[in-house]
Amino acid sequence: MKTEFTEAQLRDPGTQRANEILRACVHCGFCTATCPTYQVLGDELDSPRGRIYLIKDMLENDREPDARTVKHIDRCLSCLACMTTCPSGVHYMHLVDHAREYIEQRYKRRWDDRALRWILSKILPYPTRFRLALLGAKIGRPFARLMPDARLRAMLEMAPKSIPPVSRNDDPQSFAPKTERRMRVALMTGCAQKALNTDINDATIRLLTRLGCEVVVAKGAGCCGALTHHMGKTGESHATAARNIRAWSDEMDGDGLDAVVINTSGCGTTVKDYGHMFRNEPLAEEAARVSGIAMDISELLVKIGLPEGAPKGVRVAYHAACSLQHGQQVKTAPKDLLKRAGFEVVEPADSHLCCGSAGTYNLMQPEISKQLKARKVRTLEAKSPDIIAAGNIGCMMQIGSGTQVPIVHTVELLDWATGGPKPPALQGD
């Protein structure tokens, strides 16, 4: 794609990167075939190619974002299926993130949009605040249908039936391996996950220590920054990311780390991109070091080696989170691990398509999100599974709200298969 940025514009690192990405695009349109919003809405401007044209026009002409452009950029899930499909290697993630930052700085949204985005950015990344908000939403849930705004209804409907107790495993500490130590790893315990489901981190710690890993929950580490990063709130996202970088760098410079382990794939995609996010900042070297050892839990388990389990007669439908299969290109590891542990693994049709969760997307674009959820649930249930497994808490909440089939994290099943307790979501099943 031909671009015409001026030398002055290209002095900005974000614009320079956008120029590199835009020049790689050859207008082929392969991305439209795998874009969920294009399939649902049928509008070229709701496809990656269409959004690329809008972003190019906005950035190249250095113009103020208009409502039309903002609408179509906001509708992007950032599922990154387009990056998997693209034959030219267009790094759409960096382009759309830069566009969101540009819009956040220059576009004045309606007061209700601003209020919603402010509330989400000040609650979701903070587990204690999120728990209090979930309690309020749980109380208000019976009145959801009375809410005039679909986004408010979606927030109330998201509240789980029960809020799990706080897990002390999330506090800064070290867990000794149950056998001879093979690795020392830092576990990212996350933010929203600590409020929504404490079983995932507990299962991860049990499994890793059983396999010979010393597991460290580093002091000062918390939210990865993804939620605010994808809203274009760069200052907030970089502040939380920087705390993680410093916390894990201290561990690396202290007793050392073999990996930073992440069991929420949306966070994993962001942490692996810290090197790019901080490339022009004082933390550039430390950020690159952290990104270099960041691993999804499934990647680490493949590296360590999981004991082979006997057949269990349990049929598991594996849902591939977009942030894992597209954002990190981790596709076979979770399925291979489940099979090795003794589970029968099946995949739904169109497994490359998003479930509609996408961080805060199901709260800010509830109508589109519901259509994507319904399709995903339909294809999963068509496989008649006993259990649905996923590697991302957002996907678990989204899919779980639309089916009676129990849904658990992949690591919970692997922990159970290697001597851990039965996942609480399966108790009585």
N, C-alpha and C positions, 0 to 999 in steps of 0.2 A: 504494500500500500504506500503510495506516495504521500509524504508529509511536507509541510511548509512552515515549520517552526522557525522563529528567528533565533539568532545567536543569543540574544538577551534572554529569551524564553528557555533556551537549552542550558542556561547557567543554573537553573533550578533542578536539583537532582531528581525530583519526582517527575517533572516534565521530560527530562532527559531519558528516564527509564520508560515513560509512556511512549516516547518517540521510537525507542528501540522495539517495543512490543508492537506498535502500530505498523511499523515497516515490515514486520514478519508476516503480517496477515495478507493472504492472497485472495480474499473474497470468495473462497471456494464454497462456503455454506455447509460444509460437513457438520459444523457445530449445531446447526438447526435441528438435525435429526435426533440429537441426544439431549436437547435443552427441554427440561420439564415445563417451563413457563410458555415456551413456544408451542409445545404440544397441547397445553391446556387452553391457551388464549388465541393461538393462530395468528399473532401479529408479528411481523418481521422485526419491529422495534422491541419486542419482548424475546428476542433471540440474541445470542452473543454477537453475531454479525451486526445486527441492528444497533445494539448498544455500543459497539465499537465505533460505528459511524457517528452516533450522537456524542460520544466522548471525544472523538477526534475533532468534531466541529466546535465543541465547547472549549476544549483546551487550546486548539490552534488559533482560534479567534479571540482567545482570552476574554470570553464574554461571560456575563452573569448567567448562572443556570436558570432556565425557565421551567415552569411547572411540568411541561410535557417531558423534558429530559429527565427531571427528577423522578417523575412517576415511573418511567421505564427502568431507571437505574435502581430505584427502590424495589421494584418487582423481581430483581435478580436474587436468586437463592444463594449465590456463591457456592453452588454444589460442585462446580469445577468439572462437570462431565465434559464440557467443551474442551478442556485441556487434555483429557484422555483421548478425545476423538481427533483433535486438530493434527493434521499431517505436517504442519509448518512449525509446530512448537510455540505457538502464540501463548505467552504467559498472561492469560486473561486475569488471573487473581491479582497480580500487582497492578494491572491497569484499572480494574474496577475499584480496588481499594484506594488508589490515588484519586479517582473520580469522586468517590464518596467523601474523601477529605476535602477536596476542592468545593464540593457542594455544601458541606457542613460549614465551611468558612465564609461562603458567599451567598447562600440562599436562605431567606427568612421563611421558615415554614409556618403554617397556621398554628395558632396558639395551642390547640389540642394535640397536634403532632409533636410540637416542642415539649409539651408537658409529658406526654407518654414516653418519649425518648429519654427525657431527663429522669423520669421515675425508674425506667428499666436500667439505666446506667448507674443509678445510685442504690439499687436494691440487689439486682441479680449477682453482681460480682462479690457480694458480702454475705456470707452464709447466715450470720445472725439476723441481719435485716431481712434476708430472704425468708428465713423461717417465720419471722413475725408476719411478713406479708402473706405467706402461705396460710397461716392461721386465720388471718383476716379474710382471705379468699375462701377458705373452707367454710367460714361462718356465712359469707355472702353468697356461696354457690347456689343455694336453693332459689335465689332471686335473680339468677343470671339472665333469664329470659326477659326480665323487665328492663334490662339495660338497653338504652337506645343505640349505643355504639357497639358494633361487632367486635371491636378490639377489646373493649371492656368485658364483653361476654366471654371472649376467648381467655382473658386473664383469670376470670373466675372459674371457668371450666377446667383450666389447667391444674387447679389445686388438687393434689392427691387426696384419696379418702382418709389416709392416715399419714402423719408426719413422723418420720423415724426419729428415735432418740439420738442425741448427740453421741458420736463415737469418739472415745478418747484416743483411738488410734490415729486420729487426724492431728493430734498435738505434736509439736516438735519433739522428736525422740529417735532412738535407734532400736531396731529389732534384730536380735542375734539370729544367725542361721541355725537350723535344727541339726545340720550335719556340718562337715568340714566346709569352711568358707570358700566359695568359688568366685564370688563377685561382691562388690560393694556398690549399691545403686541408691539413687535418690528417687523416691516416689512423689510424683506430683499429685497432691490430694484434691486440687481443684477448688471450685467455689460453689456453683449451683449443685454439683453432685453431692457435696457434703450436707446440703439441706434436703435434697430429694431422695437420696438412696445411699445409706452408709454401708450397705452390704458389699458394695463393689470394692472399696478400698480395703475393707476387712479381708475379703477373699483374696485380694491381690497380695497382701502381706503374708497371709497364711501360706499361699502357694509358693511365693518366692523364697520365704525362709525355709520351707520344706525342701526346696531344690538347691539349697546351699547359698542363698544370697543374704548378705546383711542389708537390711532395708532402712534407709534414713529418711525421715520427714524433716526437711531442713527448716531451720528457724528463719522466718521472714518470707518464705515462699507462699504464694497464694494464687489468685486468679491469673490466668495466662495473658489476659488482655484482649482476647478475641471478641468478646461481646461489644466492647466499646470501639475496638479497632474497625469492626465491620459497620459501625455507625458513622465512621469518619471522625470520631473523637480521638485524634491521634495523641494529644497531650495526656489524656487519661489512660489510654491503652499503653503508651510507652512508660508511664510512671509505674503501673502495676507489673509490666514486663521487666522493667529494670530491677525491681525488688527481687524477682525470681532469679535474674541473671547474677545479682550480687550474692544471693543466698547459696546458689549452686556453685558459684565460683569459689566461695569460701570453703565449701566442702571439697571441691576439686583440689584446692591449694592446701587443704588440711590433710585428712586421711585418704583423700583421693576418691574418685568415682569412676566406675566402669560404664555407667549409663545413667541418664535421667529417664525414668520409666513413666509413661503416661498411659492411663487406661480410659481416657476420654478423647476420642479421636479428633474432635473439633479443636481441643487444646493442642493436641499433637501437631496438627498442621501449622498452627501459629507458632509454637515453640521451635519447630524445625525451620521457621522463617525468621527467627530473631536475628540471624546474621545479616539478612537483607534489611530488616526493619531498622537496625542500628548501624548500618554500614557507614554512615556519615557522622556518627556521634562518638563521644569519648569512650563509650562502652563497646565499641565495634569489635575489639579483639575478644573480650570476654563473651559477648553475644555469639560470636562465631564458634567459640569453644563449646558453649552450651548446646547450640544447634547441632554441632558435630557429634555429640554423644546422645542426643535425644532419640528415644525409641518407643514405638508403640509396644504395649505389653506382649502382643503376639510375636513381634519381631524378636524380643528378648527371649521368649520361651522357645522359639525355634533355635536360637543360638545356643541356649543352655542345653536343650534336649528334654523332651517330656517323656516320662515313662509310658510305654504302650499299655493300653487298657483292654480288658475283655469286652466283647460286644454287650451292650446294655439293653438292646431292644427299645431304645428311645429315639424317636424321629425328631430331629431338630431342623427347623427352617432357619437358615442363616440369612440375616439381613445385612447387607454390606453398606455401612455408613458411607456417605459421599466423601466426607473428610478423610476416611481411611483409604477407600479404593481409588478416589480421584486426587484428593489433596496430597496423600502420602504414597500413592501407588502401591499400597499393601493390599493385595488381592487374595492370594492363596493361603497365606499363613494361618489365619483364623480357622478356615475350613479344614486344612490339613491337621491342625492341632485337635480339633473336635473329633475328626475321624480317628486319629491316633489314640484318643482317649476312650474310644469305643462307641461313639454316637453315630447314628445314621444321619448324614447331612444332606439336605435338599436345598435348592435355591429357587426363588420365585422367578416367574417370567419378568423380563425387563428389570433385572436386578441392578442395572446401572442407573436407574432413575431414582430421584430423591423422594423421601417420604413426606417432605414438606415441613420438617422441623426447622432445620437450618438456623440454629441459635435462637434469635428472637423473631424469626420470620413468621412463625405460627401465631405470634401475638400482634405483629404489625401488619401482616397480610393474611388474615384468618380465612378469607373466602378461597383464595388460591390454595392455601395450605390444606384446607379441608378436602378439596378435590384430589390433591396429591396423596393425602392420607388414605382416603377411601380406596383409591386405586392400589396403593401399596398393601393395604390390609387384604384386599380382595385377592391379590396374587399370592400372598403368603398363605392365606387360609386355603387356597386351592390345592396346596401341597399336603393338606391334612396333617399338620405337624402336631406333636405332643407339646413341643416347646418352640418358642421363637428366641433366637439368640442374636445379640447385636453388641457392638463395641463402643457405643456412644450413648450417654444418658439422655440426650435430647431426642434421639430416635426412639429410645425405649419409652419415654413418656408419650411421645406422639403416637406411636403404633399401639402402645398399651391402652390408650384412651379409646381405641376403635375396635378392639377385639377381646374375646374372652379367653383366648389362648394365652397361657402365661408367658411373659417375656422376661428374660434374664440376660445379664451380661455374660459374654463368652467366658470371661475369667472365672465367674461363679461356677459354671459347668466344669471347667478344667480343675478347679479346686475340689469340687465334689468328687470328680472321677479319680483324684489322686489322694483321697483320704480325708478331705474336708467335709463339713456338714452339708446337708442338703440345702440348697438355696431357699431362703425364707419364702420367696414367691411361689415355690413349689410345695410348700408344706401342706399336707392334707390332700395333695393331688395324687 
